[in-house]
Each structure stands twice: as structure tokens, then as C-alpha cells.
Amino acid sequence: MFIPTAKPMLKFFVLLLILLAFSPQQNAQAQEQLLDEIIAVVGDKIVLKSDVEVQYLQAQTQGAEGGEEDLKCQILEQLLLQKMFQTHAVLDSIEISPEEIEQELDGRIRYFLQMFGGDQEKLEAYYQKSVVEIKEEFRTDVREQLLAQRMQNQVISEVSVTPSEVKDFFDQIPADSIPYFNAEIEVGQLVLKPKVTKAQKQAAKDQLLGIKSRIEGGEDFAELAGTYSEDPGSAVQGGDLGWVSRGDFVPEFEGAAFKLKAGELSGIVESSFGLHLIQMLERRGDRIHTRHILLRPKVSETEIAAAKVRIDSIRNILVNDTLTFQEAVEKYSEDEATKSSGGLIFNPQTSTSTFEMDQLDPTIYFTIDTLQEGDISAPVRYEMRDGTEAYRLLHIYSRTKPHLANLADDYDKVKQVVEMQKKQEVLGEWIERKVPKTYIKLDGDYGGCELMQKWVDAAA
């Protein structure tokens, strides 16, 4: 990928700012060892010496390149930009709701828990704080981060790119600088799950009713969720799903959840994910905070074999050109995550539908390695993200050979670069307009590098 060189004030303003990448314990420990002082003021926001030093120490442990002075200047510039966005977010009356903050905090705790294998006791022992205390320590920083992000998004919300701009940009790339792209592939899937028998479903319902009785008898919901729930994302949180709005859950789950009062347990709720036992924790208007226990009926090898027979018959229809792959996905596929996109599998590294071959999951790579564009694989047994055994067909939507970039094959990639450049320019222009109108004070010891010149001039 080719990325245009940015001017110092036009560096890409990341949405997740560096300050929030570190744990509260790291910040606290580092600040205890520093003689702290205010080194910059932007509006009514301050930057502490420890803010820079903590991030500098962390950057060193992560192998960041550059000398000490240059690296600290880059860190300070990002902190100043953060404070600038926050200051003008307040002036523009941008608001962040308590629910948004809580949702972000819940996500952060889930991330930390994953680092400790889902063991809350280990997490709390490491930080020497309860989960509640950790969340409270993050609360102000999270609100500030969301304010900065919202302000930045508002500034660039109207940025768009025309085909002529894409062409002009590409035409200006010197011939010896045109990038070389590796082979890329787009893969779609059609998924069939084994059918669940009435007996298998009833066994799961009976188990879930037994768990409900234990909760009603005084056992801890969170502990039982951690033991029995088959939702890997929430089980480690005691089944906690955090704050969500209407439309965030599948209809069956949402319909049952919104009928509950605080503390109330649902009956058994069936959705495409399985069987749920839901508890309402709190409700605020159209936002709810719930937790659940999910059980999936167990299927036998007989049902799995039957799924293979069914998907074989679908493949025969596709091979005989009766249906397109996309039409077959819409009609038959039972994977909700890819059904609406014609079965396209998205690359988690790039958030696009294209993969370089070494980015593919090995189970996909070895299935499609010899397939050509338009081909469909034989049925492949695999385990879905939720642990369900299923069969799928893999289809090659597109497959490119290694090549020099060109607009016919790589228009979307070039457009992304042009769009990023325009966003940088718009943000840079916004900063240049706002800096002279914003109260800025900068400690003289931190104004010596080139990146700080605009801030120094504004503070003069």
C-alpha cells in the first residue's frame, strides 16, 4: 500500500488515542515515580509531564523507533491534538451519554478479562482493584476520548472523493513508485447447520430450566453463566451483555428482554443462536443492560451427515447453473454474519473482503488453494465461531495475480488512500483555524522540536 507523506500537522489523527492504550495500574505506577508538573494547557485542558513520560516508557517497551526527543514530541503533539478536539467538542455542545461511556467501559473490561483468560479474580489481583474501581478510574478518560473522537468525526463527516480525484492522484504517482500488489482473493461461503431434533431441543430446555430454578433458589447468575453459558463473548463476564439499544439484538431476544423488569428472569427464549435465559439488570428508556445464559441443543453425527447430503444437493444445483452463488446464499445459507453480503467473508486485518493468500485461515486456504475464479468447493465440515458444527461451500468471487497497481483492478484501494489524504488535509485545515483562536500555553522545555512550532507560535 502506498501512503502519502503527511506534513507534521497533518499526521493521521487516530481515533483511539495513545493515552487510553495503557492500563490504570501502569499509569499510576509510572506517575508515582515522576515529579509531576503541568507542561501544556489547551483551553481548559491540561497535559501533565507524566502523561508524556508514561507513554514514552510504554513506547520504548513496544520497540518504537526514533530518538527520545523526537518520540516525546510526537507524543506531546498527539496529546495536544486530543485536548484541542475535546475543548472544541465542549464549545460545539457535543455530548456523550452515560450509556455510551458505560458501554465503552464494559468493552474495555472485556478486553482486559480476555488477557487474563476470563478470570476476574486474576484481573483484580493484578490491578489491586475491583472491576468497579478499574471502571471508575477509566471513566473520565473514556469520556474525554469519546468527545475527541466525536469532534474529529464531525470535522471529517462531509469528506468525499470523486472518480476524477482518484484518477488525478494515481496519474501523479511516478512510474517507478507505483506499488506492487500481491495476489488477492475474495471468498464467499454458504453454510448449512445440522437440524436439531425435538428431543435434543427439549433436553437443552430442561437443562436451562434447571439452571433457572437454581438461580431462583439463590445461586449466583454470573457464576452459573460462567460455568454453563455457550456464548464465549459474555460467559467470561458472567453473561453480561452491557448496555445496548433497540435493534442491537435479534428480534426474539429483544422482544423478550424489553418486557422484563429490573432483576426479573425471562422464560426460555429461542433464537437463531440457541436457547436463552435472560435477566434484566437495568433499563434507561430504549437502552437496556441485560445478561443471559445461552445453551445450544446438541446434535448427533446423524444430523451432521444429513447436513452434508443437503449441501451436496445445493452444490449440484449451483454447478448446473440453476442458481448463482449469491442467490443460493440468500435462499439457503444459515450463517447470519455473511448471508446479507452474498456469503462474502471479511478480512479482520483490513475490514475488507479481500485477502492476501497468507492472510486466509488455514482451513480455508487449503480448501480453495487450487480453485479458480467462479469455482465452488466440495462441502467442507468446519466449526463456526459459536462452536456449532456445520458444513459449508466456498466460492471464489475474485482472484487476482500479483501485479502493479492499476485503476481497473485497484480503484477501491487508491480511493481509500485519496480519502485518507483528504481527511488529513481537512483536519489539518481545521487545526490551523482553531489553534490561533484557542488559549494555549506550552512549557518552554517542550517547544524545541519542529512539530511544536505551530503550538509555540499560538502560545506566544
C-alpha positions, 0 to 999 in steps of 0.5 A, spaced: 500 500 500 502 506 498 501 512 503 502 519 502 507 523 506 503 527 511 506 534 513 507 534 521 500 537 522 497 533 518 499 526 521 493 521 521 489 523 527 487 516 530 481 515 533 483 511 539 488 515 542 495 513 545 493 515 552 487 510 553 492 504 550 495 503 557 492 500 563 490 504 570 495 500 574 501 502 569 499 509 569 499 510 576 505 506 577 509 510 572 506 517 575 508 515 582 515 515 580 515 522 576 515 529 579 509 531 576 508 538 573 503 541 568 507 542 561 501 544 556 494 547 557 489 547 551 483 551 553 481 548 559 485 542 558 491 540 561 497 535 559 501 533 565 509 531 564 507 524 566 502 523 561 508 524 556 513 520 560 508 514 561 507 513 554 514 514 552 516 508 557 510 504 554 513 506 547 520 504 548 517 497 551 513 496 544 520 497 540 518 504 537 523 507 533 526 514 533 530 518 538 527 520 545 526 527 543 523 526 537 518 520 540 516 525 546 514 530 541 510 526 537 507 524 543 506 531 546 503 533 539 498 527 539 496 529 546 495 536 544 491 534 538 486 530 543 485 536 548 484 541 542 478 536 539 475 535 546 475 543 548 472 544 541 467 538 542 465 542 549 464 549 545 460 545 539 455 542 545 457 535 543 455 530 548 456 523 550 451 519 554 452 515 560 450 509 556 455 510 551 461 511 556 458 505 560 458 501 554 465 503 552 467 501 559 464 494 559 468 493 552 474 495 555 473 490 561 472 485 556 478 486 553 482 486 559 478 479 562 480 476 555 488 477 557 487 474 563 483 468 560 476 470 563 478 470 570 476 476 574 479 474 580 486 474 576 484 481 573 483 484 580 489 481 583 493 484 578 490 491 578 489 491 586 482 493 584 475 491 583 472 491 576 468 497 579 474 501 581 478 499 574 471 502 571 471 508 575 478 510 574 477 509 566 471 513 566 473 520 565 478 518 560 473 514 556 469 520 556 474 525 554 476 520 548 469 519 546 468 527 545 475 527 541 473 522 537 466 525 536 469 532 534 474 529 529 468 525 526 464 531 525 470 535 522 471 529 517 463 527 516 462 531 509 469 528 506 468 525 499 472 523 493 470 523 486 472 518 480 476 524 477 480 525 484 482 518 484 484 518 477 488 525 478 492 522 484 494 515 481 496 519 474 501 523 479 504 517 482 511 516 478 512 510 474 517 507 478 513 508 485 507 505 483 506 499 488 506 492 487 500 488 489 500 481 491 495 476 489 488 477 492 482 473 493 475 474 495 471 468 498 464 467 499 461 461 503 454 458 504 453 454 510 448 449 512 447 447 520 445 440 522 437 440 524 436 439 531 431 434 533 425 435 538 428 431 543 435 434 543 431 441 543 427 439 549 433 436 553 437 443 552 430 446 555 430 442 561 437 443 562 436 451 562 430 450 566 434 447 571 439 452 571 433 457 572 430 454 578 437 454 581 438 461 580 431 462 583 433 458 589 439 463 590 445 461 586 449 466 583 447 468 575 454 470 573 457 464 576 452 459 573 453 463 566 460 462 567 460 455 568 454 453 563 453 459 558 455 457 550 456 464 548 464 465 549 463 473 548 459 474 555 460 467 559 467 470 561 463 476 564 458 472 567 453 473 561 453 480 561 451 483 555 452 491 557 448 496 555 445 496 548 439 499 544 433 497 540 435 493 534 442 491 537 439 484 538 435 479 534 428 480 534 426 474 539 431 476 544 429 483 544 422 482 544 423 478 550 428 482 554 424 489 553 418 486 557 422 484 563 423 488 569 429 490 573 432 483 576 426 479 573 428 472 569 425 471 562 422 464 560 426 460 555 427 464 549 429 461 542 433 464 537 437 463 531 443 462 536 440 457 541 436 457 547 436 463 552 435 465 559 435 472 560 435 477 566 434 484 566 439 488 570 437 495 568 433 499 563 434 507 561 428 508 556 430 504 549 437 502 552 437 496 556 443 492 560 441 485 560 445 478 561 443 471 559 445 464 559 445 461 552 445 453 551 445 450 544 441 443 543 446 438 541 446 434 535 448 427 533 453 425 527 446 423 524 444 430 523 451 432 521 451 427 515 444 429 513 447 436 513 452 434 508 447 430 503 443 437 503 449 441 501 451 436 496 444 437 493 445 445 493 452 444 490 449 440 484 444 445 483 449 451 483 454 447 478 448 446 473 447 453 473 440 453 476 442 458 481 448 463 482 452 463 488 449 469 491 442 467 490 443 460 493 446 464 499 440 468 500 435 462 499 439 457 503 445 459 507 444 459 515 450 463 517 447 470 519 454 474 519 455 473 511 448 471 508 446 479 507 453 480 503 452 474 498 456 469 503 462 474 502 467 473 508 471 479 511 478 480 512 479 482 520 486 485 518 483 490 513 475 490 514 475 488 507 473 482 503 479 481 500 485 477 502 492 476 501 493 468 500 497 468 507 492 472 510 486 466 509 485 461 515 488 455 514 482 451 513 480 455 508 486 456 504 487 449 503 480 448 501 480 453 495 488 453 494 487 450 487 480 453 485 479 458 480 475 464 479 467 462 479 469 455 482 465 452 488 468 447 493 466 440 495 462 441 502 467 442 507 465 440 515 468 446 519 466 449 526 463 456 526 465 461 531 459 459 536 462 452 536 456 449 532 458 444 527 456 445 520 458 444 513 459 449 508 461 451 500 466 456 498 466 460 492 471 464 489 468 471 487 475 474 485 482 472 484 487 476 482 495 475 480 500 479 483 501 485 479 502 493 479 497 497 481 492 499 476 485 503 476 481 497 473 483 492 478 485 497 484 480 503 484 477 501 491 484 501 494 487 508 491 480 511 493 481 509 500 488 512 500 485 519 496 480 519 502 485 518 507 489 524 504 483 528 504 481 527 511 488 529 513 488 535 509 481 537 512 483 536 519 489 539 518 485 545 515 481 545 521 487 545 526 490 551 523 483 555 524 482 553 531 489 553 534 490 561 533 483 562 536 484 557 542 488 559 549 494 555 549 500 555 553 506 550 552 512 549 557 518 552 554 522 545 555 517 542 550 517 547 544 524 545 541 522 540 536 519 542 529 512 539 530 511 544 536 512 550 532 505 551 530 503 550 538 509 555 540 507 560 535 499 560 538 502 560 545 506 566 544 
